[in-house]
Amino acid sequence: WGVPSEWIYLLSHEKATKANIVKTFYDCRPFFDADAKLVFYFAGHGMREKYVGDRVPESALILHDTHAQDPMSTGLRLVELMQ
């Protein structure tokens, strides 16, 4: 795609933690302008909370440090990623 290698951030295995992904997003923000495009590729698992009552179900990415007992709180929720 012609993307320079210095613009590519790869976080895999033990580096693919919630804190590292959020930090990477913050670290690359200064390089964006109004015309910038961001390609975020996640090769892994996620989950979607079951629909309960009138609430909108939430989705989360399952990361290296996500706890199996509470994946919605410890994974990276879609709303957090979009922020």
mmCIF file of the N, C-alpha and C atoms, coordinates in Angstrom:
data_MODEL
# 
_entry.id   MODEL 
# 
loop_
_atom_site.group_PDB 
_atom_site.id 
_atom_site.type_symbol 
_atom_site.label_atom_id 
_atom_site.label_alt_id 
_atom_site.label_comp_id 
_atom_site.label_asym_id 
_atom_site.label_entity_id 
_atom_site.label_seq_id 
_atom_site.pdbx_PDB_ins_code 
_atom_site.Cartn_x 
_atom_site.Cartn_y 
_atom_site.Cartn_z 
_atom_site.occupancy 
_atom_site.B_iso_or_equiv 
_atom_site.pdbx_formal_charge 
_atom_site.auth_seq_id 
_atom_site.auth_comp_id 
_atom_site.auth_asym_id 
_atom_site.auth_atom_id 
_atom_site.pdbx_PDB_model_num 
ATOM 1   N N  . TRP A 1 1  ? 0.818   -1.203  0.000  1.00 0.00 ? 1  TRP A N  1 
ATOM 2   C CA . TRP A 1 1  ? 0.000   0.000   0.000  1.00 0.00 ? 1  TRP A CA 1 
ATOM 3   C C  . TRP A 1 1  ? 0.853   1.255   0.000  1.00 0.00 ? 1  TRP A C  1 
ATOM 4   N N  . GLY A 1 2  ? 2.166   1.089   0.040  1.00 0.00 ? 2  GLY A N  1 
ATOM 5   C CA . GLY A 1 2  ? 3.069   2.226   0.021  1.00 0.00 ? 2  GLY A CA 1 
ATOM 6   C C  . GLY A 1 2  ? 3.194   2.943   1.355  1.00 0.00 ? 2  GLY A C  1 
ATOM 7   N N  . VAL A 1 3  ? 2.851   2.280   2.423  1.00 0.00 ? 3  VAL A N  1 
ATOM 8   C CA . VAL A 1 3  ? 2.969   2.888   3.752  1.00 0.00 ? 3  VAL A CA 1 
ATOM 9   C C  . VAL A 1 3  ? 4.397   2.704   4.238  1.00 0.00 ? 3  VAL A C  1 
ATOM 10  N N  . PRO A 1 4  ? 5.067   3.803   4.614  1.00 0.00 ? 4  PRO A N  1 
ATOM 11  C CA . PRO A 1 4  ? 6.434   3.678   5.109  1.00 0.00 ? 4  PRO A CA 1 
ATOM 12  C C  . PRO A 1 4  ? 6.488   2.832   6.381  1.00 0.00 ? 4  PRO A C  1 
ATOM 13  N N  . SER A 1 5  ? 7.508   2.035   6.528  1.00 0.00 ? 5  SER A N  1 
ATOM 14  C CA . SER A 1 5  ? 7.611   1.132   7.677  1.00 0.00 ? 5  SER A CA 1 
ATOM 15  C C  . SER A 1 5  ? 7.614   1.876   9.009  1.00 0.00 ? 5  SER A C  1 
ATOM 16  N N  . GLU A 1 6  ? 8.107   3.115   9.033  1.00 0.00 ? 6  GLU A N  1 
ATOM 17  C CA . GLU A 1 6  ? 8.125   3.865   10.296 1.00 0.00 ? 6  GLU A CA 1 
ATOM 18  C C  . GLU A 1 6  ? 6.720   4.312   10.722 1.00 0.00 ? 6  GLU A C  1 
ATOM 19  N N  . TRP A 1 7  ? 5.740   4.162   9.847  1.00 0.00 ? 7  TRP A N  1 
ATOM 20  C CA . TRP A 1 7  ? 4.364   4.494   10.184 1.00 0.00 ? 7  TRP A CA 1 
ATOM 21  C C  . TRP A 1 7  ? 3.572   3.271   10.639 1.00 0.00 ? 7  TRP A C  1 
ATOM 22  N N  . ILE A 1 8  ? 4.212   2.120   10.666 1.00 0.00 ? 8  ILE A N  1 
ATOM 23  C CA . ILE A 1 8  ? 3.537   0.877   11.031 1.00 0.00 ? 8  ILE A CA 1 
ATOM 24  C C  . ILE A 1 8  ? 3.907   0.500   12.461 1.00 0.00 ? 8  ILE A C  1 
ATOM 25  N N  . TYR A 1 9  ? 2.886   0.247   13.257 1.00 0.00 ? 9  TYR A N  1 
ATOM 26  C CA . TYR A 1 9  ? 3.077   -0.187  14.645 1.00 0.00 ? 9  TYR A CA 1 
ATOM 27  C C  . TYR A 1 9  ? 2.563   -1.617  14.747 1.00 0.00 ? 9  TYR A C  1 
ATOM 28  N N  . LEU A 1 10 ? 3.424   -2.521  15.152 1.00 0.00 ? 10 LEU A N  1 
ATOM 29  C CA . LEU A 1 10 ? 3.045   -3.923  15.287 1.00 0.00 ? 10 LEU A CA 1 
ATOM 30  C C  . LEU A 1 10 ? 3.150   -4.313  16.756 1.00 0.00 ? 10 LEU A C  1 
ATOM 31  N N  . LEU A 1 11 ? 2.036   -4.721  17.312 1.00 0.00 ? 11 LEU A N  1 
ATOM 32  C CA . LEU A 1 11 ? 2.000   -5.191  18.698 1.00 0.00 ? 11 LEU A CA 1 
ATOM 33  C C  . LEU A 1 11 ? 1.492   -6.625  18.669 1.00 0.00 ? 11 LEU A C  1 
ATOM 34  N N  . SER A 1 12 ? 2.346   -7.553  19.023 1.00 0.00 ? 12 SER A N  1 
ATOM 35  C CA . SER A 1 12 ? 1.929   -8.953  19.005 1.00 0.00 ? 12 SER A CA 1 
ATOM 36  C C  . SER A 1 12 ? 2.329   -9.640  20.297 1.00 0.00 ? 12 SER A C  1 
ATOM 37  N N  . HIS A 1 13 ? 1.667   -10.733 20.567 1.00 0.00 ? 13 HIS A N  1 
ATOM 38  C CA . HIS A 1 13 ? 1.903   -11.570 21.747 1.00 0.00 ? 13 HIS A CA 1 
ATOM 39  C C  . HIS A 1 13 ? 1.879   -10.735 23.025 1.00 0.00 ? 13 HIS A C  1 
ATOM 40  N N  . GLU A 1 14 ? 2.900   -10.804 23.832 1.00 0.00 ? 14 GLU A N  1 
ATOM 41  C CA . GLU A 1 14 ? 2.888   -10.124 25.132 1.00 0.00 ? 14 GLU A CA 1 
ATOM 42  C C  . GLU A 1 14 ? 2.884   -8.602  25.011 1.00 0.00 ? 14 GLU A C  1 
ATOM 43  N N  . LYS A 1 15 ? 3.186   -8.065  23.850 1.00 0.00 ? 15 LYS A N  1 
ATOM 44  C CA . LYS A 1 15 ? 3.128   -6.608  23.648 1.00 0.00 ? 15 LYS A CA 1 
ATOM 45  C C  . LYS A 1 15 ? 1.719   -6.131  23.314 1.00 0.00 ? 15 LYS A C  1 
ATOM 46  N N  . ALA A 1 16 ? 0.834   -7.056  22.979 1.00 0.00 ? 16 ALA A N  1 
ATOM 47  C CA . ALA A 1 16 ? -0.539  -6.698  22.598 1.00 0.00 ? 16 ALA A CA 1 
ATOM 48  C C  . ALA A 1 16 ? -1.432  -6.578  23.829 1.00 0.00 ? 16 ALA A C  1 
ATOM 49  N N  . THR A 1 17 ? -1.099  -5.627  24.689 1.00 0.00 ? 17 THR A N  1 
ATOM 50  C CA . THR A 1 17 ? -1.881  -5.380  25.889 1.00 0.00 ? 17 THR A CA 1 
ATOM 51  C C  . THR A 1 17 ? -2.770  -4.164  25.675 1.00 0.00 ? 17 THR A C  1 
ATOM 52  N N  . LYS A 1 18 ? -3.758  -4.025  26.518 1.00 0.00 ? 18 LYS A N  1 
ATOM 53  C CA . LYS A 1 18 ? -4.659  -2.879  26.430 1.00 0.00 ? 18 LYS A CA 1 
ATOM 54  C C  . LYS A 1 18 ? -3.879  -1.575  26.572 1.00 0.00 ? 18 LYS A C  1 
ATOM 55  N N  . ALA A 1 19 ? -3.011  -1.506  27.562 1.00 0.00 ? 19 ALA A N  1 
ATOM 56  C CA . ALA A 1 19 ? -2.225  -0.284  27.794 1.00 0.00 ? 19 ALA A CA 1 
ATOM 57  C C  . ALA A 1 19 ? -1.348  0.056   26.592 1.00 0.00 ? 19 ALA A C  1 
ATOM 58  N N  . ASN A 1 20 ? -0.699  -0.937  25.993 1.00 0.00 ? 20 ASN A N  1 
ATOM 59  C CA . ASN A 1 20 ? 0.175   -0.676  24.843 1.00 0.00 ? 20 ASN A CA 1 
ATOM 60  C C  . ASN A 1 20 ? -0.605  -0.225  23.614 1.00 0.00 ? 20 ASN A C  1 
ATOM 61  N N  . ILE A 1 21 ? -1.771  -0.792  23.389 1.00 0.00 ? 21 ILE A N  1 
ATOM 62  C CA . ILE A 1 21 ? -2.570  -0.377  22.237 1.00 0.00 ? 21 ILE A CA 1 
ATOM 63  C C  . ILE A 1 21 ? -3.069  1.050   22.427 1.00 0.00 ? 21 ILE A C  1 
ATOM 64  N N  . VAL A 1 22 ? -3.576  1.366   23.604 1.00 0.00 ? 22 VAL A N  1 
ATOM 65  C CA . VAL A 1 22 ? -4.039  2.734   23.879 1.00 0.00 ? 22 VAL A CA 1 
ATOM 66  C C  . VAL A 1 22 ? -2.877  3.715   23.766 1.00 0.00 ? 22 VAL A C  1 
ATOM 67  N N  . LYS A 1 23 ? -1.710  3.365   24.311 1.00 0.00 ? 23 LYS A N  1 
ATOM 68  C CA . LYS A 1 23 ? -0.531  4.239   24.241 1.00 0.00 ? 23 LYS A CA 1 
ATOM 69  C C  . LYS A 1 23 ? -0.114  4.469   22.787 1.00 0.00 ? 23 LYS A C  1 
ATOM 70  N N  . THR A 1 24 ? -0.160  3.434   21.975 1.00 0.00 ? 24 THR A N  1 
ATOM 71  C CA . THR A 1 24 ? 0.216   3.565   20.567 1.00 0.00 ? 24 THR A CA 1 
ATOM 72  C C  . THR A 1 24 ? -0.715  4.532   19.845 1.00 0.00 ? 24 THR A C  1 
ATOM 73  N N  . PHE A 1 25 ? -2.009  4.460   20.136 1.00 0.00 ? 25 PHE A N  1 
ATOM 74  C CA . PHE A 1 25 ? -2.943  5.406   19.528 1.00 0.00 ? 25 PHE A CA 1 
ATOM 75  C C  . PHE A 1 25 ? -2.602  6.837   19.934 1.00 0.00 ? 25 PHE A C  1 
ATOM 76  N N  . TYR A 1 26 ? -2.313  7.045   21.208 1.00 0.00 ? 26 TYR A N  1 
ATOM 77  C CA . TYR A 1 26 ? -1.953  8.392   21.667 1.00 0.00 ? 26 TYR A CA 1 
ATOM 78  C C  . TYR A 1 26 ? -0.628  8.854   21.063 1.00 0.00 ? 26 TYR A C  1 
ATOM 79  N N  . ASP A 1 27 ? 0.328   7.956   20.961 1.00 0.00 ? 27 ASP A N  1 
ATOM 80  C CA . ASP A 1 27 ? 1.649   8.312   20.421 1.00 0.00 ? 27 ASP A CA 1 
ATOM 81  C C  . ASP A 1 27 ? 1.589   8.722   18.951 1.00 0.00 ? 27 ASP A C  1 
ATOM 82  N N  . CYS A 1 28 ? 0.667   8.167   18.189 1.00 0.00 ? 28 CYS A N  1 
ATOM 83  C CA . CYS A 1 28 ? 0.611   8.483   16.759 1.00 0.00 ? 28 CYS A CA 1 
ATOM 84  C C  . CYS A 1 28 ? -0.303  9.668   16.451 1.00 0.00 ? 28 CYS A C  1 
ATOM 85  N N  . ARG A 1 29 ? -1.048  10.166  17.412 1.00 0.00 ? 29 ARG A N  1 
ATOM 86  C CA . ARG A 1 29 ? -1.964  11.284  17.178 1.00 0.00 ? 29 ARG A CA 1 
ATOM 87  C C  . ARG A 1 29 ? -1.295  12.529  16.609 1.00 0.00 ? 29 ARG A C  1 
ATOM 88  N N  . PRO A 1 30 ? -0.088  12.899  17.045 1.00 0.00 ? 30 PRO A N  1 
ATOM 89  C CA . PRO A 1 30 ? 0.523   14.115  16.500 1.00 0.00 ? 30 PRO A CA 1 
ATOM 90  C C  . PRO A 1 30 ? 0.811   14.043  15.002 1.00 0.00 ? 30 PRO A C  1 
ATOM 91  N N  . PHE A 1 31 ? 0.848   12.857  14.435 1.00 0.00 ? 31 PHE A N  1 
ATOM 92  C CA . PHE A 1 31 ? 1.166   12.698  13.020 1.00 0.00 ? 31 PHE A CA 1 
ATOM 93  C C  . PHE A 1 31 ? -0.062  12.816  12.115 1.00 0.00 ? 31 PHE A C  1 
ATOM 94  N N  . PHE A 1 32 ? -1.244  12.954  12.714 1.00 0.00 ? 32 PHE A N  1 
ATOM 95  C CA . PHE A 1 32 ? -2.473  13.021  11.937 1.00 0.00 ? 32 PHE A CA 1 
ATOM 96  C C  . PHE A 1 32 ? -2.882  14.457  11.675 1.00 0.00 ? 32 PHE A C  1 
ATOM 97  N N  . ASP A 1 33 ? -3.392  14.683  10.477 1.00 0.00 ? 33 ASP A N  1 
ATOM 98  C CA . ASP A 1 33 ? -4.024  15.948  10.157 1.00 0.00 ? 33 ASP A CA 1 
ATOM 99  C C  . ASP A 1 33 ? -5.435  15.632  9.663  1.00 0.00 ? 33 ASP A C  1 
ATOM 100 N N  . ALA A 1 34 ? -6.134  16.633  9.149  1.00 0.00 ? 34 ALA A N  1 
ATOM 101 C CA . ALA A 1 34 ? -7.525  16.444  8.740  1.00 0.00 ? 34 ALA A CA 1 
ATOM 102 C C  . ALA A 1 34 ? -7.682  15.428  7.612  1.00 0.00 ? 34 ALA A C  1 
ATOM 103 N N  . ASP A 1 35 ? -6.648  15.234  6.807  1.00 0.00 ? 35 ASP A N  1 
ATOM 104 C CA . ASP A 1 35 ? -6.741  14.313  5.669  1.00 0.00 ? 35 ASP A CA 1 
ATOM 105 C C  . ASP A 1 35 ? -6.189  12.924  5.964  1.00 0.00 ? 35 ASP A C  1 
ATOM 106 N N  . ALA A 1 36 ? -5.698  12.704  7.152  1.00 0.00 ? 36 ALA A N  1 
ATOM 107 C CA . ALA A 1 36 ? -5.054  11.431  7.491  1.00 0.00 ? 36 ALA A CA 1 
ATOM 108 C C  . ALA A 1 36 ? -6.066  10.292  7.547  1.00 0.00 ? 36 ALA A C  1 
ATOM 109 N N  . LYS A 1 37 ? -5.590  9.117   7.252  1.00 0.00 ? 37 LYS A N  1 
ATOM 110 C CA . LYS A 1 37 ? -6.390  7.896   7.341  1.00 0.00 ? 37 LYS A CA 1 
ATOM 111 C C  . LYS A 1 37 ? -5.673  6.936   8.279  1.00 0.00 ? 37 LYS A C  1 
ATOM 112 N N  . LEU A 1 38 ? -6.436  6.205   9.053  1.00 0.00 ? 38 LEU A N  1 
ATOM 113 C CA . LEU A 1 38 ? -5.878  5.234   9.987  1.00 0.00 ? 38 LEU A CA 1 
ATOM 114 C C  . LEU A 1 38 ? -6.387  3.853   9.599  1.00 0.00 ? 38 LEU A C  1 
ATOM 115 N N  . VAL A 1 39 ? -5.467  2.927   9.439  1.00 0.00 ? 39 VAL A N  1 
ATOM 116 C CA . VAL A 1 39 ? -5.830  1.540   9.197  1.00 0.00 ? 39 VAL A CA 1 
ATOM 117 C C  . VAL A 1 39 ? -5.479  0.785   10.475 1.00 0.00 ? 39 VAL A C  1 
ATOM 118 N N  . PHE A 1 40 ? -6.496  0.219   11.118 1.00 0.00 ? 40 PHE A N  1 
ATOM 119 C CA . PHE A 1 40 ? -6.295  -0.566  12.332 1.00 0.00 ? 40 PHE A CA 1 
ATOM 120 C C  . PHE A 1 40 ? -6.688  -1.991  11.997 1.00 0.00 ? 40 PHE A C  1 
ATOM 121 N N  . TYR A 1 41 ? -5.734  -2.897  12.118 1.00 0.00 ? 41 TYR A N  1 
ATOM 122 C CA . TYR A 1 41 ? -5.986  -4.300  11.823 1.00 0.00 ? 41 TYR A CA 1 
ATOM 123 C C  . TYR A 1 41 ? -5.752  -5.092  13.091 1.00 0.00 ? 41 TYR A C  1 
ATOM 124 N N  . PHE A 1 42 ? -6.740  -5.861  13.475 1.00 0.00 ? 42 PHE A N  1 
ATOM 125 C CA . PHE A 1 42 ? -6.639  -6.692  14.663 1.00 0.00 ? 42 PHE A CA 1 
ATOM 126 C C  . PHE A 1 42 ? -6.878  -8.129  14.249 1.00 0.00 ? 42 PHE A C  1 
ATOM 127 N N  . ALA A 1 43 ? -5.881  -8.970  14.432 1.00 0.00 ? 43 ALA A N  1 
ATOM 128 C CA . ALA A 1 43 ? -6.007  -10.395 14.134 1.00 0.00 ? 43 ALA A CA 1 
ATOM 129 C C  . ALA A 1 43 ? -6.070  -11.124 15.464 1.00 0.00 ? 43 ALA A C  1 
ATOM 130 N N  . GLY A 1 44 ? -7.245  -11.371 15.916 1.00 0.00 ? 44 GLY A N  1 
ATOM 131 C CA . GLY A 1 44 ? -7.402  -12.021 17.208 1.00 0.00 ? 44 GLY A CA 1 
ATOM 132 C C  . GLY A 1 44 ? -8.870  -12.280 17.485 1.00 0.00 ? 44 GLY A C  1 
ATOM 133 N N  . HIS A 1 45 ? -9.199  -12.368 18.746 1.00 0.00 ? 45 HIS A N  1 
ATOM 134 C CA . HIS A 1 45 ? -10.564 -12.670 19.154 1.00 0.00 ? 45 HIS A CA 1 
ATOM 135 C C  . HIS A 1 45 ? -11.208 -11.449 19.772 1.00 0.00 ? 45 HIS A C  1 
ATOM 136 N N  . GLY A 1 46 ? -12.492 -11.467 19.759 1.00 0.00 ? 46 GLY A N  1 
ATOM 137 C CA . GLY A 1 46 ? -13.285 -10.432 20.404 1.00 0.00 ? 46 GLY A CA 1 
ATOM 138 C C  . GLY A 1 46 ? -14.533 -11.071 20.968 1.00 0.00 ? 46 GLY A C  1 
ATOM 139 N N  . MET A 1 47 ? -15.334 -10.257 21.598 1.00 0.00 ? 47 MET A N  1 
ATOM 140 C CA . MET A 1 47 ? -16.590 -10.777 22.121 1.00 0.00 ? 47 MET A CA 1 
ATOM 141 C C  . MET A 1 47 ? -17.624 -9.673  22.099 1.00 0.00 ? 47 MET A C  1 
ATOM 142 N N  . ARG A 1 48 ? -18.856 -10.076 22.100 1.00 0.00 ? 48 ARG A N  1 
ATOM 143 C CA . ARG A 1 48 ? -19.964 -9.128  22.140 1.00 0.00 ? 48 ARG A CA 1 
ATOM 144 C C  . ARG A 1 48 ? -20.823 -9.495  23.332 1.00 0.00 ? 48 ARG A C  1 
ATOM 145 N N  . GLU A 1 49 ? -21.081 -8.497  24.167 1.00 0.00 ? 49 GLU A N  1 
ATOM 146 C CA . GLU A 1 49 ? -21.917 -8.707  25.342 1.00 0.00 ? 49 GLU A CA 1 
ATOM 147 C C  . GLU A 1 49 ? -23.327 -9.069  24.888 1.00 0.00 ? 49 GLU A C  1 
ATOM 148 N N  . LYS A 1 50 ? -23.954 -9.948  25.615 1.00 0.00 ? 50 LYS A N  1 
ATOM 149 C CA . LYS A 1 50 ? -25.317 -10.325 25.264 1.00 0.00 ? 50 LYS A CA 1 
ATOM 150 C C  . LYS A 1 50 ? -26.251 -9.143  25.493 1.00 0.00 ? 50 LYS A C  1 
ATOM 151 N N  . TYR A 1 51 ? -27.237 -9.043  24.646 1.00 0.00 ? 51 TYR A N  1 
ATOM 152 C CA . TYR A 1 51 ? -28.218 -7.968  24.752 1.00 0.00 ? 51 TYR A CA 1 
ATOM 153 C C  . TYR A 1 51 ? -29.027 -8.150  26.026 1.00 0.00 ? 51 TYR A C  1 
ATOM 154 N N  . VAL A 1 52 ? -29.039 -7.107  26.892 1.00 0.00 ? 52 VAL A N  1 
ATOM 155 C CA . VAL A 1 52 ? -29.772 -7.171  28.150 1.00 0.00 ? 52 VAL A CA 1 
ATOM 156 C C  . VAL A 1 52 ? -30.702 -5.962  28.214 1.00 0.00 ? 52 VAL A C  1 
ATOM 157 N N  . GLY A 1 53 ? -32.002 -6.205  28.230 1.00 0.00 ? 53 GLY A N  1 
ATOM 158 C CA . GLY A 1 53 ? -32.973 -5.116  28.347 1.00 0.00 ? 53 GLY A CA 1 
ATOM 159 C C  . GLY A 1 53 ? -32.857 -4.129  27.198 1.00 0.00 ? 53 GLY A C  1 
ATOM 160 N N  . ASP A 1 54 ? -32.885 -2.846  27.533 1.00 0.00 ? 54 ASP A N  1 
ATOM 161 C CA . ASP A 1 54 ? -32.826 -1.783  26.522 1.00 0.00 ? 54 ASP A CA 1 
ATOM 162 C C  . ASP A 1 54 ? -31.411 -1.323  26.218 1.00 0.00 ? 54 ASP A C  1 
ATOM 163 N N  . ARG A 1 55 ? -30.441 -1.896  26.871 1.00 0.00 ? 55 ARG A N  1 
ATOM 164 C CA . ARG A 1 55 ? -29.051 -1.487  26.641 1.00 0.00 ? 55 ARG A CA 1 
ATOM 165 C C  . ARG A 1 55 ? -28.553 -1.949  25.287 1.00 0.00 ? 55 ARG A C  1 
ATOM 166 N N  . VAL A 1 56 ? -27.676 -1.137  24.716 1.00 0.00 ? 56 VAL A N  1 
ATOM 167 C CA . VAL A 1 56 ? -27.026 -1.509  23.463 1.00 0.00 ? 56 VAL A CA 1 
ATOM 168 C C  . VAL A 1 56 ? -25.878 -2.454  23.807 1.00 0.00 ? 56 VAL A C  1 
ATOM 169 N N  . PRO A 1 57 ? -25.777 -3.612  23.160 1.00 0.00 ? 57 PRO A N  1 
ATOM 170 C CA . PRO A 1 57 ? -24.685 -4.532  23.466 1.00 0.00 ? 57 PRO A CA 1 
ATOM 171 C C  . PRO A 1 57 ? -23.332 -3.905  23.136 1.00 0.00 ? 57 PRO A C  1 
ATOM 172 N N  . GLU A 1 58 ? -22.323 -4.244  23.919 1.00 0.00 ? 58 GLU A N  1 
ATOM 173 C CA . GLU A 1 58 ? -20.979 -3.739  23.684 1.00 0.00 ? 58 GLU A CA 1 
ATOM 174 C C  . GLU A 1 58 ? -20.087 -4.844  23.152 1.00 0.00 ? 58 GLU A C  1 
ATOM 175 N N  . SER A 1 59 ? -19.046 -4.422  22.412 1.00 0.00 ? 59 SER A N  1 
ATOM 176 C CA . SER A 1 59 ? -18.060 -5.356  21.878 1.00 0.00 ? 59 SER A CA 1 
ATOM 177 C C  . SER A 1 59 ? -16.704 -5.023  22.483 1.00 0.00 ? 59 SER A C  1 
ATOM 178 N N  . ALA A 1 60 ? -15.848 -6.024  22.586 1.00 0.00 ? 60 ALA A N  1 
ATOM 179 C CA . ALA A 1 60 ? -14.502 -5.820  23.111 1.00 0.00 ? 60 ALA A CA 1 
ATOM 180 C C  . ALA A 1 60 ? -13.520 -6.736  22.392 1.00 0.00 ? 60 ALA A C  1 
ATOM 181 N N  . LEU A 1 61 ? -12.298 -6.236  22.224 1.00 0.00 ? 61 LEU A N  1 
ATOM 182 C CA . LEU A 1 61 ? -11.212 -7.052  21.686 1.00 0.00 ? 61 LEU A CA 1 
ATOM 183 C C  . LEU A 1 61 ? -10.565 -7.798  22.849 1.00 0.00 ? 61 LEU A C  1 
ATOM 184 N N  . ILE A 1 62 ? -10.253 -9.056  22.635 1.00 0.00 ? 62 ILE A N  1 
ATOM 185 C CA . ILE A 1 62 ? -9.588  -9.869  23.649 1.00 0.00 ? 62 ILE A CA 1 
ATOM 186 C C  . ILE A 1 62 ? -8.086  -9.750  23.390 1.00 0.00 ? 62 ILE A C  1 
ATOM 187 N N  . LEU A 1 63 ? -7.380  -9.183  24.349 1.00 0.00 ? 63 LEU A N  1 
ATOM 188 C CA . LEU A 1 63 ? -5.954  -8.905  24.215 1.00 0.00 ? 63 LEU A CA 1 
ATOM 189 C C  . LEU A 1 63 ? -5.126  -9.869  25.056 1.00 0.00 ? 63 LEU A C  1 
ATOM 190 N N  . HIS A 1 64 ? -3.818  -9.706  24.995 1.00 0.00 ? 64 HIS A N  1 
ATOM 191 C CA . HIS A 1 64 ? -2.914  -10.596 25.729 1.00 0.00 ? 64 HIS A CA 1 
ATOM 192 C C  . HIS A 1 64 ? -3.185  -10.564 27.236 1.00 0.00 ? 64 HIS A C  1 
ATOM 193 N N  . ASP A 1 65 ? -3.544  -9.392  27.764 1.00 0.00 ? 65 ASP A N  1 
ATOM 194 C CA . ASP A 1 65 ? -3.737  -9.260  29.213 1.00 0.00 ? 65 ASP A CA 1 
ATOM 195 C C  . ASP A 1 65 ? -5.205  -9.237  29.637 1.00 0.00 ? 65 ASP A C  1 
ATOM 196 N N  . THR A 1 66 ? -6.109  -9.632  28.750 1.00 0.00 ? 66 THR A N  1 
ATOM 197 C CA . THR A 1 66 ? -7.530  -9.681  29.099 1.00 0.00 ? 66 THR A CA 1 
ATOM 198 C C  . THR A 1 66 ? -7.776  -10.854 30.037 1.00 0.00 ? 66 THR A C  1 
ATOM 199 N N  . HIS A 1 67 ? -8.540  -10.603 31.102 1.00 0.00 ? 67 HIS A N  1 
ATOM 200 C CA . HIS A 1 67 ? -8.855  -11.654 32.072 1.00 0.00 ? 67 HIS A CA 1 
ATOM 201 C C  . HIS A 1 67 ? -10.088 -12.426 31.617 1.00 0.00 ? 67 HIS A C  1 
ATOM 202 N N  . ALA A 1 68 ? -9.993  -13.714 31.599 1.00 0.00 ? 68 ALA A N  1 
ATOM 203 C CA . ALA A 1 68 ? -11.083 -14.571 31.132 1.00 0.00 ? 68 ALA A CA 1 
ATOM 204 C C  . ALA A 1 68 ? -12.346 -14.409 31.977 1.00 0.00 ? 68 ALA A C  1 
ATOM 205 N N  . GLN A 1 69 ? -12.194 -14.101 33.259 1.00 0.00 ? 69 GLN A N  1 
ATOM 206 C CA . GLN A 1 69 ? -13.351 -13.965 34.143 1.00 0.00 ? 69 GLN A CA 1 
ATOM 207 C C  . GLN A 1 69 ? -14.114 -12.661 33.902 1.00 0.00 ? 69 GLN A C  1 
ATOM 208 N N  . ASP A 1 70 ? -13.465 -11.643 33.322 1.00 0.00 ? 70 ASP A N  1 
ATOM 209 C CA . ASP A 1 70 ? -14.117 -10.357 33.108 1.00 0.00 ? 70 ASP A CA 1 
ATOM 210 C C  . ASP A 1 70 ? -13.613 -9.700  31.822 1.00 0.00 ? 70 ASP A C  1 
ATOM 211 N N  . PRO A 1 71 ? -13.870 -10.326 30.676 1.00 0.00 ? 71 PRO A N  1 
ATOM 212 C CA . PRO A 1 71 ? -13.308 -9.814  29.422 1.00 0.00 ? 71 PRO A CA 1 
ATOM 213 C C  . PRO A 1 71 ? -13.866 -8.453  29.000 1.00 0.00 ? 71 PRO A C  1 
ATOM 214 N N  . MET A 1 72 ? -15.100 -8.124  29.363 1.00 0.00 ? 72 MET A N  1 
ATOM 215 C CA . MET A 1 72 ? -15.656 -6.843  28.947 1.00 0.00 ? 72 MET A CA 1 
ATOM 216 C C  . MET A 1 72 ? -15.001 -5.675  29.677 1.00 0.00 ? 72 MET A C  1 
ATOM 217 N N  . SER A 1 73 ? -14.569 -5.884  30.894 1.00 0.00 ? 73 SER A N  1 
ATOM 218 C CA . SER A 1 73 ? -13.910 -4.804  31.646 1.00 0.00 ? 73 SER A CA 1 
ATOM 219 C C  . SER A 1 73 ? -12.415 -4.743  31.389 1.00 0.00 ? 73 SER A C  1 
ATOM 220 N N  . THR A 1 74 ? -11.811 -5.863  31.082 1.00 0.00 ? 74 THR A N  1 
ATOM 221 C CA . THR A 1 74 ? -10.349 -5.896  30.938 1.00 0.00 ? 74 THR A CA 1 
ATOM 222 C C  . THR A 1 74 ? -9.893  -5.937  29.483 1.00 0.00 ? 74 THR A C  1 
ATOM 223 N N  . GLY A 1 75 ? -10.806 -6.214  28.563 1.00 0.00 ? 75 GLY A N  1 
ATOM 224 C CA . GLY A 1 75 ? -10.482 -6.152  27.141 1.00 0.00 ? 75 GLY A CA 1 
ATOM 225 C C  . GLY A 1 75 ? -10.564 -4.702  26.674 1.00 0.00 ? 75 GLY A C  1 
ATOM 226 N N  . LEU A 1 76 ? -10.334 -4.492  25.407 1.00 0.00 ? 76 LEU A N  1 
ATOM 227 C CA . LEU A 1 76 ? -10.425 -3.144  24.838 1.00 0.00 ? 76 LEU A CA 1 
ATOM 228 C C  . LEU A 1 76 ? -11.796 -2.997  24.199 1.00 0.00 ? 76 LEU A C  1 
ATOM 229 N N  . ARG A 1 77 ? -12.685 -2.267  24.881 1.00 0.00 ? 77 ARG A N  1 
ATOM 230 C CA . ARG A 1 77 ? -14.045 -2.082  24.383 1.00 0.00 ? 77 ARG A CA 1 
ATOM 231 C C  . ARG A 1 77 ? -14.036 -1.224  23.123 1.00 0.00 ? 77 ARG A C  1 
ATOM 232 N N  . LEU A 1 78 ? -14.966 -1.492  22.235 1.00 0.00 ? 78 LEU A N  1 
ATOM 233 C CA . LEU A 1 78 ? -15.046 -0.757  20.979 1.00 0.00 ? 78 LEU A CA 1 
ATOM 234 C C  . LEU A 1 78 ? -15.195 0.741   21.221 1.00 0.00 ? 78 LEU A C  1 
ATOM 235 N N  . VAL A 1 79 ? -15.975 1.118   22.207 1.00 0.00 ? 79 VAL A N  1 
ATOM 236 C CA . VAL A 1 79 ? -16.158 2.538   22.502 1.00 0.00 ? 79 VAL A CA 1 
ATOM 237 C C  . VAL A 1 79 ? -14.839 3.182   22.934 1.00 0.00 ? 79 VAL A C  1 
ATOM 238 N N  . GLU A 1 80 ? -13.993 2.473   23.660 1.00 0.00 ? 80 GLU A N  1 
ATOM 239 C CA . GLU A 1 80 ? -12.679 2.990   24.048 1.00 0.00 ? 80 GLU A CA 1 
ATOM 240 C C  . GLU A 1 80 ? -11.783 3.154   22.821 1.00 0.00 ? 80 GLU A C  1 
ATOM 241 N N  . LEU A 1 81 ? -11.842 2.191   21.947 1.00 0.00 ? 81 LEU A N  1 
ATOM 242 C CA . LEU A 1 81 ? -11.021 2.237   20.731 1.00 0.00 ? 81 LEU A CA 1 
ATOM 243 C C  . LEU A 1 81 ? -11.405 3.438   19.869 1.00 0.00 ? 81 LEU A C  1 
ATOM 244 N N  . MET A 1 82 ? -12.687 3.705   19.747 1.00 0.00 ? 82 MET A N  1 
ATOM 245 C CA . MET A 1 82 ? -13.154 4.818   18.929 1.00 0.00 ? 82 MET A CA 1 
ATOM 246 C C  . MET A 1 82 ? -12.806 6.169   19.558 1.00 0.00 ? 82 MET A C  1 
ATOM 247 N N  . GLN A 1 83 ? -12.758 6.238   20.870 1.00 0.00 ? 83 GLN A N  1 
ATOM 248 C CA . GLN A 1 83 ? -12.385 7.494   21.531 1.00 0.00 ? 83 GLN A CA 1 
ATOM 249 C C  . GLN A 1 83 ? -10.957 7.822   21.244 1.00 0.00 ? 83 GLN A C  1 
# 
